[in-house]
Amino acid sequence: MSTPIKTYRSTKTYGHEVGLSCAFRQWRAKDSHCRFLHGYALAVKIEFVAETLDSRNWVVDFGSLESFKSRLRERFDHKTVIAQDDPKLDYFRQGRDLGVLDLVVLQHVGCEKFAEEIFGMANEWLGTGGLLSGRVKVASVTVSEHGANSATYSEEDV
């Protein structure tokens, strides 16, 4: 019989009130109103996991996450987020050039892809400068458009 691996989990949530307000569209949703530009104040929940705690008995120091919150704001706060293969990308670039929108181009858009994007951002943040010495990993990221719609991304075994 194998000994189970103990893990500790903690979560950090940036609620809708934080102001990660972005607009995007699902251009491939030809038969849905989601094909139109629309926006949400996104909420983000990040779950961290570690097999050991730090000297304060914490998985992660929530106060240390301010720099990560800044990265979220740079990517999603008052941004127009457009997929790199959107056939109207030039239109949005013109809007950026005219100063009417702050454009962010991602490989894909939508709650699921935003969760994956933030998962990668969080792991990159954890690895920057040896922060947390590899002790902590991101277990999952959930992005909510509002109270009824959310998506979660993780790389754990299913």
N, C-alpha and C positions, 0 to 999 in steps of 0.2 A: 504494500500500500504506500503510495507516494504522499509526502507531506505537502499540504496545500501551501501555496505562496501567499503570504499576507500582503495586502495592499491597503494603502490609505488613499482616499479620494477627497478632493475639495473642489468647490465650484466658485467661479466668479461670474456674476451676471451684470451685464450692462443693459438696463431696461429701456423700454421705449422712450422714457423721459430723458435719456442721456442725449438724444438728438442725433442719432446716426441716420439722418433723413436723406434718403437718396431716391432718385427716380431711375427707372429702367423699363425695358420692354422685352417681351418674349417674341421676337420677330418671327419665329417659326410657328407660333400659335395662330395659324391662319384663320381658324374658326372660333377664336376666343377674343374677348375684350382685352386679354393680357397682351395682345399684339400692339396695343397702344401704350404710349409713354404714361406711366403711372408711378406713384411713389409711396413709400412707407417710412416711418420712423422705426428702423430695425431694432430688435433686441437680440443680444448675443449672450449665450451661456457657454462658458468654457469649463470643461471638467478636467482637472489635473489628477494624475495618479503617480504614486511613489511607493516603493517597497520599504523605504525608511523615512523618518521624519528628520527635520533639521534640529539644531540645538535648542530651538524654542518649542519643539514638538509640533511643527507646522509642515504641511506639504509645501505650500508656497506662501510667501509673505505678500498678502494682498496689496500692501502699500507699495511694493516694488512694481506693480502692474501699471503705474501711471504712464510709463514710456510706451507700453503696449497700447494703452487706451489712446494715446496720441497717434499711433499707427492706424488704429481703427478709424479715427476721425479723418486722417489724411486720405483714407480709401473710401469712406462712406458718408462723411458728414457734409451735407449740402452738395452732393455730387450727382452728376448724371452718369450712370454706369451703363456702358454699352458693350455688347459682345464684339470681339474683334472681327467676326465674320458677318456682322449686321450689314445688309445691303445698303442701308442709309447712313453708314458710318461717316461718310463725307459731309452729310447734312449736319450731323452733330459736331463734327470738327469745325464747320463754318460757324455754328453757334458758339463754340469755344472761342474761335478767333474774333468773333464780334463782341465777346465779353458777356454773353447772356447765359452761359452755363459753365460749370466747372466739370470738365470731362475726365472720366476714368475709363480706360478701355481694358476689359478683362477678357480672358479666353472665352468664358461663358458667363451668363447671368442667371439669376433665379436663386431662390432660397437654398436649394441643395448645393449649388455651385458656390454661393457665398459662404456657406458653412465649410465647404472644402477649402476655399481660399483662406478663410480665417484660421482653419486648422493648420494650414501650412505657415501662415504668418506667425501663429503662436509658437509652433515648433522652432521656427527660425529665430524668434525672439528669445526663446529659452536657450538656444545654442549660441547666441551672440556673446562673444567674450567669455565663454565658459560659464555663463550665468547658471547657477544652481548645479553646476558640475555634472550634468547629465543624470542627476538623481530623479528629476521630475520629467514626466512626459505628458503630452496632451492625450487624454483618453477619447474625448469627443467634443464637438462643437455643435450647438443648436442655434439656428437663426430663426427668429419669428418675425413675420410681417405684421401680425397683430395677434390677438388672443386666440384666433381660430386656425391660423396657418403657421406651421413651422416645419423645419427639416433638420435632421441631424446627420452629421458625418463623423465617422470614426474609421480607424484602420485596424480595429481589433478583430480577432477571429470570430466569425459568425457561427 
